[in-house]
Amino acid sequence: MVTGRDALHGYLMDNDSPVDLSGGVIYHCGPVMLKDEAGKWHVKAAGPTTSIREEPYQADILKKFGLRVVIGKGGMGKKTSKGLQESGAVYLNAIGGAAQFYAEKVKEVTGVAFLEEFGVPEAMWQLQVEDFIAIVTMDSHGNSLHAEVENESGKRLELVGAKS
């Protein structure tokens, strides 16, 4: 998987990716990294960041690069939902507050792009992961657990309001 936040998404809208993203995974994450004495990078924290910030870009990036999975926190909007359907991709919700847990799932940092240009949290980190736990909350058929919860919550709030 690769990490990507605001700076990377903005860049990818008008430029090619330095790595092949076809069939890949992008993780909305600004990891905390540490470089050891030998010059090797290690992930110290890798929790998800709020995905809705990437809503203006995500559908276009899915289509342009052939990504199959987006991972983040909190879900995304209608434009991304349509993009998931068109691309046959899915959105996975990662656990907020589990940054150290996810860091332990990174087996190796295989590369980094845009470190100088964007800085550590915004760089495109290439990670080899194992046993990375996340839940499909938006699928390629237009289903969104986030939208379902929002709709149901709205209905229940109306009932509570009607009773007071």
PyRosetta script that sets phi, psi and omega in degrees:
from pyrosetta import init, pose_from_sequence

init()
pose = pose_from_sequence("MVTGRDALHGYLMDNDSPVDLSGGVIYHCGPVMLKDEAGKWHVKAAGPTTSIREEPYQADILKKFGLRVVIGKGGMGKKTSKGLQESGAVYLNAIGGAAQFYAEKVKEVTGVAFLEEFGVPEAMWQLQVEDFIAIVTMDSHGNSLHAEVENESGKRLELVGAKS")
pose.set_psi(1, 160.4)
pose.set_omega(1, 172.1)
pose.set_phi(2, -120.1)
pose.set_psi(2, 151.9)
pose.set_omega(2, 173.5)
pose.set_phi(3, -94.0)
pose.set_psi(3, 151.3)
pose.set_omega(3, 178.1)
pose.set_phi(4, -161.5)
pose.set_psi(4, 130.4)
pose.set_omega(4, 176.3)
pose.set_phi(5, -124.0)
pose.set_psi(5, -155.2)
pose.set_omega(5, -172.2)
pose.set_phi(6, -54.5)
pose.set_psi(6, -50.5)
pose.set_omega(6, -176.0)
pose.set_phi(7, -61.3)
pose.set_psi(7, -43.7)
pose.set_omega(7, -178.9)
pose.set_phi(8, -67.2)
pose.set_psi(8, -45.5)
pose.set_omega(8, 179.9)
pose.set_phi(9, -59.6)
pose.set_psi(9, -44.5)
pose.set_omega(9, 176.9)
pose.set_phi(10, -59.4)
pose.set_psi(10, -42.7)
pose.set_omega(10, 179.4)
pose.set_phi(11, -63.4)
pose.set_psi(11, -47.0)
pose.set_omega(11, -175.3)
pose.set_phi(12, -66.3)
pose.set_psi(12, -20.9)
pose.set_omega(12, 178.2)
pose.set_phi(13, -60.1)
pose.set_psi(13, -34.9)
pose.set_omega(13, -174.6)
pose.set_phi(14, -118.1)
pose.set_psi(14, 3.1)
pose.set_omega(14, -175.2)
pose.set_phi(15, -138.2)
pose.set_psi(15, 165.1)
pose.set_omega(15, 175.3)
pose.set_phi(16, -79.4)
pose.set_psi(16, 159.2)
pose.set_omega(16, 176.3)
pose.set_phi(17, -84.4)
pose.set_psi(17, 144.0)
pose.set_omega(17, 177.1)
pose.set_phi(18, -73.0)
pose.set_psi(18, -13.2)
pose.set_omega(18, 176.8)
pose.set_phi(19, -130.5)
pose.set_psi(19, 155.9)
pose.set_omega(19, 178.5)
pose.set_phi(20, -71.6)
pose.set_psi(20, 119.3)
pose.set_omega(20, -179.5)
pose.set_phi(21, -100.2)
pose.set_psi(21, -4.1)
pose.set_omega(21, -176.7)
pose.set_phi(22, -57.7)
pose.set_psi(22, 124.2)
pose.set_omega(22, -179.3)
pose.set_phi(23, 75.1)
pose.set_psi(23, 9.0)
pose.set_omega(23, -172.3)
pose.set_phi(24, -96.9)
pose.set_psi(24, -169.4)
pose.set_omega(24, -175.1)
pose.set_phi(25, -126.1)
pose.set_psi(25, 132.1)
pose.set_omega(25, 171.5)
pose.set_phi(26, -115.2)
pose.set_psi(26, 133.2)
pose.set_omega(26, -176.4)
pose.set_phi(27, -114.3)
pose.set_psi(27, 119.2)
pose.set_omega(27, 176.2)
pose.set_phi(28, -72.9)
pose.set_psi(28, 93.6)
pose.set_omega(28, -172.2)
pose.set_phi(29, -154.8)
pose.set_psi(29, 138.5)
pose.set_omega(29, 171.6)
pose.set_phi(30, -114.6)
pose.set_psi(30, 84.4)
pose.set_omega(30, -171.1)
pose.set_phi(31, -67.4)
pose.set_psi(31, 155.2)
pose.set_omega(31, 170.3)
pose.set_phi(32, -93.5)
pose.set_psi(32, 122.3)
pose.set_omega(32, -173.1)
pose.set_phi(33, -117.9)
pose.set_psi(33, 153.6)
pose.set_omega(33, 176.3)
pose.set_phi(34, -136.3)
pose.set_psi(34, 131.8)
pose.set_omega(34, 178.0)
pose.set_phi(35, -100.4)
pose.set_psi(35, 125.6)
pose.set_omega(35, -178.2)
pose.set_phi(36, -82.1)
pose.set_psi(36, 178.4)
pose.set_omega(36, -176.4)
pose.set_phi(37, -62.1)
pose.set_psi(37, -26.5)
pose.set_omega(37, 179.2)
pose.set_phi(38, -84.8)
pose.set_psi(38, -2.4)
pose.set_omega(38, 179.2)
pose.set_phi(39, 88.5)
pose.set_psi(39, 9.6)
pose.set_omega(39, 179.8)
pose.set_phi(40, -91.5)
pose.set_psi(40, 137.1)
pose.set_omega(40, 180.0)
pose.set_phi(41, -85.1)
pose.set_psi(41, 143.7)
pose.set_omega(41, 176.5)
pose.set_phi(42, -133.3)
pose.set_psi(42, 141.4)
pose.set_omega(42, 178.6)
pose.set_phi(43, -87.8)
pose.set_psi(43, 123.4)
pose.set_omega(43, 178.9)
pose.set_phi(44, -99.8)
pose.set_psi(44, -27.3)
pose.set_omega(44, 176.7)
pose.set_phi(45, -153.8)
pose.set_psi(45, 138.8)
pose.set_omega(45, -176.0)
pose.set_phi(46, -148.7)
pose.set_psi(46, 51.6)
pose.set_omega(46, 178.4)
pose.set_phi(47, -77.3)
pose.set_psi(47, 157.0)
pose.set_omega(47, 179.6)
pose.set_phi(48, -72.0)
pose.set_psi(48, 151.4)
pose.set_omega(48, 173.2)
pose.set_phi(49, -107.5)
pose.set_psi(49, 163.8)
pose.set_omega(49, -177.0)
pose.set_phi(50, -63.4)
pose.set_psi(50, 121.1)
pose.set_omega(50, -172.6)
pose.set_phi(51, -76.9)
pose.set_psi(51, -27.9)
pose.set_omega(51, -172.8)
pose.set_phi(52, -58.8)
pose.set_psi(52, -21.9)
pose.set_omega(52, 177.6)
pose.set_phi(53, -62.9)
pose.set_psi(53, -24.2)
pose.set_omega(53, -178.6)
pose.set_phi(54, -92.9)
pose.set_psi(54, 5.1)
pose.set_omega(54, -178.1)
pose.set_phi(55, -54.6)
pose.set_psi(55, -41.0)
pose.set_omega(55, 180.0)
pose.set_phi(56, -63.4)
pose.set_psi(56, -21.1)
pose.set_omega(56, -172.4)
pose.set_phi(57, -109.8)
pose.set_psi(57, -32.7)
pose.set_omega(57, -161.8)
pose.set_phi(58, -58.6)
pose.set_psi(58, -45.1)
pose.set_omega(58, -178.8)
pose.set_phi(59, -60.3)
pose.set_psi(59, -43.2)
pose.set_omega(59, -179.9)
pose.set_phi(60, -65.6)
pose.set_psi(60, -38.5)
pose.set_omega(60, -179.8)
pose.set_phi(61, -70.7)
pose.set_psi(61, -37.5)
pose.set_omega(61, 174.6)
pose.set_phi(62, -56.7)
pose.set_psi(62, -49.7)
pose.set_omega(62, -177.7)
pose.set_phi(63, -67.1)
pose.set_psi(63, -46.7)
pose.set_omega(63, -175.3)
pose.set_phi(64, -63.4)
pose.set_psi(64, -39.3)
pose.set_omega(64, -172.7)
pose.set_phi(65, -109.2)
pose.set_psi(65, -5.2)
pose.set_omega(65, 177.2)
pose.set_phi(66, 72.2)
pose.set_psi(66, 28.7)
pose.set_omega(66, 176.0)
pose.set_phi(67, -64.1)
pose.set_psi(67, 149.6)
pose.set_omega(67, 179.8)
pose.set_phi(68, -111.1)
pose.set_psi(68, -20.5)
pose.set_omega(68, -175.7)
pose.set_phi(69, -140.4)
pose.set_psi(69, 135.8)
pose.set_omega(69, 170.7)
pose.set_phi(70, -117.9)
pose.set_psi(70, 131.1)
pose.set_omega(70, 177.6)
pose.set_phi(71, -120.5)
pose.set_psi(71, 137.2)
pose.set_omega(71, 177.7)
pose.set_phi(72, -170.1)
pose.set_psi(72, -153.2)
pose.set_omega(72, -177.2)
pose.set_phi(73, -132.6)
pose.set_psi(73, 132.9)
pose.set_omega(73, 170.4)
pose.set_phi(74, 92.2)
pose.set_psi(74, -4.9)
pose.set_omega(74, 179.5)
pose.set_phi(75, 81.2)
pose.set_psi(75, 179.1)
pose.set_omega(75, -177.9)
pose.set_phi(76, -137.0)
pose.set_psi(76, 179.0)
pose.set_omega(76, -172.9)
pose.set_phi(77, -95.8)
pose.set_psi(77, -166.3)
pose.set_omega(77, -174.5)
pose.set_phi(78, -65.2)
pose.set_psi(78, -37.6)
pose.set_omega(78, -179.8)
pose.set_phi(79, -62.9)
pose.set_psi(79, -44.6)
pose.set_omega(79, 178.9)
pose.set_phi(80, -68.2)
pose.set_psi(80, -38.7)
pose.set_omega(80, 177.9)
pose.set_phi(81, -57.2)
pose.set_psi(81, -44.1)
pose.set_omega(81, 177.4)
pose.set_phi(82, -64.5)
pose.set_psi(82, -40.7)
pose.set_omega(82, 178.1)
pose.set_phi(83, -63.5)
pose.set_psi(83, -37.2)
pose.set_omega(83, 176.3)
pose.set_phi(84, -62.6)
pose.set_psi(84, -42.6)
pose.set_omega(84, 179.2)
pose.set_phi(85, -63.7)
pose.set_psi(85, -46.2)
pose.set_omega(85, -178.6)
pose.set_phi(86, -65.9)
pose.set_psi(86, -31.3)
pose.set_omega(86, -176.3)
pose.set_phi(87, -96.8)
pose.set_psi(87, -9.2)
pose.set_omega(87, -176.4)
pose.set_phi(88, 67.6)
pose.set_psi(88, 33.8)
pose.set_omega(88, -176.3)
pose.set_phi(89, -109.3)
pose.set_psi(89, 173.2)
pose.set_omega(89, 179.2)
pose.set_phi(90, -134.3)
pose.set_psi(90, 158.5)
pose.set_omega(90, 174.5)
pose.set_phi(91, -111.3)
pose.set_psi(91, 130.0)
pose.set_omega(91, 177.2)
pose.set_phi(92, -110.7)
pose.set_psi(92, 133.1)
pose.set_omega(92, 176.7)
pose.set_phi(93, -93.3)
pose.set_psi(93, 120.5)
pose.set_omega(93, 176.3)
pose.set_phi(94, -92.1)
pose.set_psi(94, 162.3)
pose.set_omega(94, -174.9)
pose.set_phi(95, -80.4)
pose.set_psi(95, 118.4)
pose.set_omega(95, 174.8)
pose.set_phi(96, -67.8)
pose.set_psi(96, 143.2)
pose.set_omega(96, 179.6)
pose.set_phi(97, 83.7)
pose.set_psi(97, 6.7)
pose.set_omega(97, -177.2)
pose.set_phi(98, -112.8)
pose.set_psi(98, 38.0)
pose.set_omega(98, -174.5)
pose.set_phi(99, -60.2)
pose.set_psi(99, -41.4)
pose.set_omega(99, 179.5)
pose.set_phi(100, -71.3)
pose.set_psi(100, -37.8)
pose.set_omega(100, 176.6)
pose.set_phi(101, -56.9)
pose.set_psi(101, -49.0)
pose.set_omega(101, -179.1)
pose.set_phi(102, -68.6)
pose.set_psi(102, -34.1)
pose.set_omega(102, 176.9)
pose.set_phi(103, -59.5)
pose.set_psi(103, -37.0)
pose.set_omega(103, 179.4)
pose.set_phi(104, -68.1)
pose.set_psi(104, -19.7)
pose.set_omega(104, 179.5)
pose.set_phi(105, -82.8)
pose.set_psi(105, -11.5)
pose.set_omega(105, 177.9)
pose.set_phi(106, -83.1)
pose.set_psi(106, 115.3)
pose.set_omega(106, -178.8)
pose.set_phi(107, -86.8)
pose.set_psi(107, -27.7)
pose.set_omega(107, -179.4)
pose.set_phi(108, -162.6)
pose.set_psi(108, 142.0)
pose.set_omega(108, 169.5)
pose.set_phi(109, -91.9)
pose.set_psi(109, 113.0)
pose.set_omega(109, -174.2)
pose.set_phi(110, -95.2)
pose.set_psi(110, -9.3)
pose.set_omega(110, 178.2)
pose.set_phi(111, 174.8)
pose.set_psi(111, 170.1)
pose.set_omega(111, 176.0)
pose.set_phi(112, -150.1)
pose.set_psi(112, 140.6)
pose.set_omega(112, 175.7)
pose.set_phi(113, -127.0)
pose.set_psi(113, 148.3)
pose.set_omega(113, 175.5)
pose.set_phi(114, 66.7)
pose.set_psi(114, 25.8)
pose.set_omega(114, 179.1)
pose.set_phi(115, -64.0)
pose.set_psi(115, -47.1)
pose.set_omega(115, -179.6)
pose.set_phi(116, -67.7)
pose.set_psi(116, -41.1)
pose.set_omega(116, -176.1)
pose.set_phi(117, -72.2)
pose.set_psi(117, -43.1)
pose.set_omega(117, -170.9)
pose.set_phi(118, -108.7)
pose.set_psi(118, -17.9)
pose.set_omega(118, -175.9)
pose.set_phi(119, 88.1)
pose.set_psi(119, 169.7)
pose.set_omega(119, -173.2)
pose.set_phi(120, -56.7)
pose.set_psi(120, -53.6)
pose.set_omega(120, -174.7)
pose.set_phi(121, -68.3)
pose.set_psi(121, -28.1)
pose.set_omega(121, -176.3)
pose.set_phi(122, -96.2)
pose.set_psi(122, -8.6)
pose.set_omega(122, 179.8)
pose.set_phi(123, -63.9)
pose.set_psi(123, 163.4)
pose.set_omega(123, 176.6)
pose.set_phi(124, -95.3)
pose.set_psi(124, 97.4)
pose.set_omega(124, 179.5)
pose.set_phi(125, -87.3)
pose.set_psi(125, 133.1)
pose.set_omega(125, 177.4)
pose.set_phi(126, -102.3)
pose.set_psi(126, 118.6)
pose.set_omega(126, -171.1)
pose.set_phi(127, -123.5)
pose.set_psi(127, 138.5)
pose.set_omega(127, 170.3)
pose.set_phi(128, -99.1)
pose.set_psi(128, 118.5)
pose.set_omega(128, -176.0)
pose.set_phi(129, -118.9)
pose.set_psi(129, 160.7)
pose.set_omega(129, 177.2)
pose.set_phi(130, -143.4)
pose.set_psi(130, 136.0)
pose.set_omega(130, 179.1)
pose.set_phi(131, 58.4)
pose.set_psi(131, 40.3)
pose.set_omega(131, 178.6)
pose.set_phi(132, -79.4)
pose.set_psi(132, 117.0)
pose.set_omega(132, -173.8)
pose.set_phi(133, -97.7)
pose.set_psi(133, 125.4)
pose.set_omega(133, 175.3)
pose.set_phi(134, -156.6)
pose.set_psi(134, 161.1)
pose.set_omega(134, -174.2)
pose.set_phi(135, -114.5)
pose.set_psi(135, 132.4)
pose.set_omega(135, 174.6)
pose.set_phi(136, -68.1)
pose.set_psi(136, 116.1)
pose.set_omega(136, 178.9)
pose.set_phi(137, -118.1)
pose.set_psi(137, -9.6)
pose.set_omega(137, 173.2)
pose.set_phi(138, -139.5)
pose.set_psi(138, 127.4)
pose.set_omega(138, -175.4)
pose.set_phi(139, -114.6)
pose.set_psi(139, -177.9)
pose.set_omega(139, -177.2)
pose.set_phi(140, -81.8)
pose.set_psi(140, 4.9)
pose.set_omega(140, 177.9)
pose.set_phi(141, -106.7)
pose.set_psi(141, 5.2)
pose.set_omega(141, 179.1)
pose.set_phi(142, 92.3)
pose.set_psi(142, 1.8)
pose.set_omega(142, 177.9)
pose.set_phi(143, -78.2)
pose.set_psi(143, 140.2)
pose.set_omega(143, 178.9)
pose.set_phi(144, -141.6)
pose.set_psi(144, 113.6)
pose.set_omega(144, 175.9)
pose.set_phi(145, -61.6)
pose.set_psi(145, -34.7)
pose.set_omega(145, 179.2)
pose.set_phi(146, -61.7)
pose.set_psi(146, -45.6)
pose.set_omega(146, 178.8)
pose.set_phi(147, -66.2)
pose.set_psi(147, -39.8)
pose.set_omega(147, 178.7)
pose.set_phi(148, -61.6)
pose.set_psi(148, -45.2)
pose.set_omega(148, 179.3)
pose.set_phi(149, -64.0)
pose.set_psi(149, -42.0)
pose.set_omega(149, 178.9)
pose.set_phi(150, -62.1)
pose.set_psi(150, -44.7)
pose.set_omega(150, 179.2)
pose.set_phi(151, -63.0)
pose.set_psi(151, -47.4)
pose.set_omega(151, -178.8)
pose.set_phi(152, -64.2)
pose.set_psi(152, -40.0)
pose.set_omega(152, 178.3)
pose.set_phi(153, -62.6)
pose.set_psi(153, -41.6)
pose.set_omega(153, 178.2)
pose.set_phi(154, -61.4)
pose.set_psi(154, -42.1)
pose.set_omega(154, 178.1)
pose.set_phi(155, -62.5)
pose.set_psi(155, -43.1)
pose.set_omega(155, -178.8)
pose.set_phi(156, -68.6)
pose.set_psi(156, -36.2)
pose.set_omega(156, 176.8)
pose.set_phi(157, -64.7)
pose.set_psi(157, -38.1)
pose.set_omega(157, 177.0)
pose.set_phi(158, -62.9)
pose.set_psi(158, -40.8)
pose.set_omega(158, 178.3)
pose.set_phi(159, -63.8)
pose.set_psi(159, -42.5)
pose.set_omega(159, 179.6)
pose.set_phi(160, -64.5)
pose.set_psi(160, -42.0)
pose.set_omega(160, 178.9)
pose.set_phi(161, -63.7)
pose.set_psi(161, -36.5)
pose.set_omega(161, -178.9)
pose.set_phi(162, -69.8)
pose.set_psi(162, -26.5)
pose.set_omega(162, -177.2)
pose.set_phi(163, -85.3)
pose.set_psi(163, -17.2)
pose.set_omega(163, -176.1)
pose.set_phi(164, -89.9)
pose.dump_pdb("model.pdb")
